Amino acid sequence: MSSPTAPIASQSDPIRDVVRFERVGLRYGRGPEILSDVNMRLAHGSFTFLTGPSGAGKSTLLKLCYMALKQSRGLINLFEKDISVMSRTEEQATKRKIGVVLQDFRLIDHLSVFENVALPLRVSGENRADYTQDIVELLHWVGLDHRMNAMPQTLSGGEQQRAAIARAVIAKPDLLIADEPTGNVDPAIGRRLLRLFSEMNRMGTTVIIATHDVSLIREMQADILRIEKGRLLSGLNDEAHL
């Protein structure tokens, strides 16, 4: 596959804000707030890097974005809908619009690489004959075409990460959320994955990537958000803040 265009074009209708937080706070039980007064807007078609020290709240913020956690206070809108009043059906439909790359990968051990990547399409009811070529091309793009029949436990950490990324993008999500997506790959593969994310963004996907990798951020012009001690800072486009 000479470019990643074919398997990732977005088909959704444009909206103004894909994600909007207003004075969002999160705490567990009666403990102190982990996130405090977070205001954030991810416009349709935007590309954002989320930075900050370990333990500052990056992963927690991303979990709120894909509804793995519920806020303790404040407003979260996804695709211009208040998540607090979504029905279960609406919540499931919203989650299907989101691709997520997690640090622990969460590949299914008894499924091959091909089957893991195909899982979002199988769940949505698509026929294998309709998506096989897209998966083969995408696995070639991420350098796993020779491992498509391998089982997850036989893969290296970097290979598992690339399989998880392929699974996250194959269904052409409207929103892609990636938590340290290049943490286990070499710089050349990292740049290749960034090109994939950039092409997805060019085709309409809204992208937010949490990363410690300053070199990754320098590869492209993008919005930068920094989180420190549970508070979100924005507009930090100079390297002194990275």
C-alpha positions in Angstrom: 0.0 0.0 0.0 1.8 3.1 -1.2 -0.3 5.4 1.0 -2.8 4.9 3.9 -5.6 6.8 2.1 -7.7 3.8 1.0 -8.6 2.2 4.4 -9.2 5.3 6.5 -11.3 8.0 4.7 -13.9 9.4 7.0 -17.5 9.4 5.9 -19.2 11.4 8.7 -21.0 14.7 8.3 -19.0 17.7 9.7 -20.0 19.0 13.1 -18.6 22.0 15.0 -17.1 20.4 18.1 -16.3 16.7 18.5 -15.3 17.1 22.1 -16.1 19.9 24.5 -15.3 20.0 28.3 -16.6 22.8 30.5 -15.3 23.0 34.1 -14.8 19.3 34.3 -13.6 17.7 37.5 -12.9 14.1 38.5 -12.3 12.5 41.8 -12.5 9.0 43.2 -14.8 8.8 46.2 -14.0 11.5 48.7 -10.4 11.9 47.6 -8.9 15.0 46.1 -9.7 15.9 42.5 -7.5 14.2 40.0 -8.6 16.7 37.3 -9.9 20.2 38.1 -11.8 22.7 36.1 -10.8 21.3 32.7 -12.0 23.3 29.8 -11.2 21.8 26.4 -12.5 22.0 22.9 -11.5 19.7 20.0 -13.0 21.1 16.9 -14.0 18.8 14.0 -11.0 17.9 12.0 -8.4 19.2 14.5 -5.2 17.5 15.4 -4.0 17.9 19.0 -1.0 16.7 21.1 -1.6 16.2 24.8 1.6 16.5 26.8 2.7 16.7 30.5 4.7 14.8 33.1 3.9 11.2 34.2 1.0 11.2 36.6 -0.3 14.6 35.5 -3.6 13.1 34.3 -3.1 12.6 30.5 -4.5 9.0 30.5 -7.3 10.0 32.8 -8.3 12.9 30.5 -8.4 10.6 27.5 -10.6 8.1 29.4 -13.1 10.8 29.9 -13.0 11.5 26.1 -14.1 7.9 25.3 -16.4 7.5 28.3 -14.3 4.9 30.1 -14.7 7.2 33.1 -17.5 9.6 34.1 -16.7 13.1 35.3 -17.6 14.1 38.9 -18.7 17.5 37.8 -18.9 19.7 34.8 -20.1 19.2 31.2 -18.8 16.8 28.6 -20.2 16.9 25.1 -19.2 14.3 22.5 -20.3 15.0 19.0 -22.4 17.9 20.4 -24.4 15.7 22.8 -24.2 15.9 26.6 -23.0 12.5 27.7 -24.8 12.7 31.0 -28.2 12.4 29.3 -27.3 9.9 26.7 -29.3 6.7 26.6 -27.4 3.4 26.6 -28.2 3.1 22.9 -26.9 6.6 22.2 -23.8 5.9 24.3 -23.0 2.7 22.3 -23.5 4.5 19.0 -21.2 7.3 20.1 -18.5 4.8 21.2 -18.6 3.3 17.7 -17.5 6.6 16.3 -14.3 6.6 18.4 -11.1 4.7 17.8 -8.9 4.2 20.8 -5.2 3.2 21.2 -4.4 2.2 24.8 -1.0 1.7 26.4 -1.9 -1.9 27.3 -3.1 -2.7 23.7 -5.9 -5.1 24.8 -5.5 -7.5 21.9 -7.6 -10.7 22.2 -5.3 -13.6 22.8 -7.2 -16.3 20.9 -7.6 -14.2 17.8 -4.9 -13.7 15.1 -3.6 -10.2 14.2 -5.9 -10.2 11.2 -8.9 -11.1 13.4 -8.1 -8.6 16.1 -7.9 -5.8 13.5 -11.1 -7.0 11.9 -13.0 -7.1 15.2 -14.6 -3.6 15.0 -15.9 -4.4 11.5 -17.2 -7.8 12.5 -19.1 -6.2 15.4 -20.7 -3.7 13.1 -21.9 -6.5 10.9 -19.7 -6.1 7.8 -18.9 -9.1 5.6 -15.4 -10.4 5.6 -15.2 -10.3 1.8 -15.8 -6.5 2.0 -13.0 -5.7 4.4 -10.3 -8.3 3.8 -8.3 -6.2 1.3 -8.5 -3.1 3.5 -7.1 -5.0 6.4 -4.3 -6.5 4.3 -3.3 -3.1 3.0 -3.4 -1.5 6.4 -1.3 -4.3 8.0 1.2 -3.7 5.2 1.3 0.0 6.0 2.0 -0.6 9.6 4.6 -3.3 8.8 2.6 -6.3 10.0 1.6 -8.0 6.7 4.0 -10.8 7.4 2.4 -11.3 10.9 -1.3 -11.2 10.1 -1.8 -14.8 11.0 0.3 -14.6 14.2 -1.3 -14.8 17.7 -0.8 -11.7 20.0 1.3 -13.6 22.5 4.0 -14.3 19.8 4.3 -10.6 18.9 6.9 -8.1 20.3 5.6 -5.1 22.2 6.1 -2.9 19.2 4.2 -5.3 17.0 1.3 -5.5 19.5 1.2 -1.7 19.5 1.0 -1.5 15.7 -1.8 -4.2 15.7 -3.7 -2.1 18.2 -3.3 1.0 16.1 -4.5 -0.8 13.0 -7.6 -2.0 14.9 -8.3 1.5 16.1 -8.3 3.0 12.6 -9.8 0.3 10.4 -13.4 1.3 11.1 -12.6 4.9 10.0 -13.4 6.6 13.3 -14.6 10.2 13.5 -12.4 10.6 16.6 -9.1 8.9 17.2 -7.7 8.9 20.8 -4.2 7.5 21.2 -2.3 7.2 24.5 1.5 7.1 23.8 1.0 5.3 20.4 4.7 5.3 19.5 6.1 4.3 22.9 7.2 0.9 21.9 8.4 1.4 18.3 11.6 2.7 16.7 11.7 6.3 15.3 11.2 5.2 11.7 8.0 3.3 12.5 7.0 6.2 14.8 7.2 8.6 11.8 5.3 6.2 9.6 2.5 5.9 12.2 2.4 9.7 12.5 1.9 9.9 8.7 -1.0 7.5 9.1 -2.6 9.7 11.8 -1.9 12.8 9.7 -3.6 11.2 6.7 -6.6 10.2 8.8 -6.8 13.8 10.0 -6.6 15.1 6.5 -9.5 13.0 5.5 -11.6 14.4 8.4 -10.8 12.4 11.6 -10.3 14.4 14.7 -7.1 13.2 16.4 -5.8 13.7 20.0 -2.5 12.0 20.9 -1.0 11.9 24.4 2.8 11.7 24.1 6.1 12.4 25.9 7.9 12.3 22.5 8.9 15.8 21.7 10.4 14.7 18.4 6.9 13.4 17.4 5.4 16.8 18.2 8.0 18.6 16.1 7.1 16.5 13.1 4.0 18.6 12.3 2.1 21.7 13.1 -0.7 20.9 15.5 -2.4 22.2 18.6 -0.7 21.4 21.9 -2.4 21.0 25.3 -0.3 20.5 28.4 -1.6 19.0 31.6 0.1 19.7 35.0 -1.2 18.5 38.3 -4.7 17.8 36.9 -5.1 21.2 35.3 -5.1 21.8 31.5 -3.1 24.5 29.9 -3.5 25.4 26.2 -1.8 27.4 23.5 1.7 26.1 24.3 3.1 26.0 20.8 6.7 26.9 21.8 9.2 24.2 22.6 10.1 25.7 26.0 6.8 24.3 27.3 7.2 20.8 25.9 
